[in-house]
């Protein structure tokens, strides 16, 4: 769905039927990501217990952030992946509980510090995320080869390719705003203008698709507009 979260990939996964995992991939620095990671984790942990269960029903919850930028608070850390949990201040080897884990992967640090991580499989996946087209089909990791094939199939789909182009346009606009260092008021104004422009663009696309008698459910999926709104377009 095309909305204000373009540029963010959010995947929920279940590991061994008892570990919840939220994978966030972000290409735009939205600030305050540390607080938002804790919020994501707390919501996932809270909803892991079913109504009527006691605290023993709470399940381990893991949040993984893959960021296409360096986090300002982690500048001194000379590796591209960090693991976070709750530790005692003086006895830092003692972890309070194993139910909480947060992993942060900073892609810009990969080339600088990949030798610091003795994990060939992880390094291979990061290479794939950065440049999937450069992955050798003879790659030993069969999961990566399979992922590359799926990505190729998606990229050949006209609908998915169109969505990718819209996402790329939005991301480039957002990065331009961040890089120019606009003040808060101007940035908010530009964000509002971009949002209104995207809504107008979605409506124009919906009109064209509607005129071509394309199924309304398909129009909804492509544009993210409500069915009621699509029906009113002329």
Order of alpha helices (4+ residues) and beta strands (2+ residues): beta-beta-alpha-beta-beta-beta-alpha-alpha-alpha-alpha-alpha-alpha-alpha
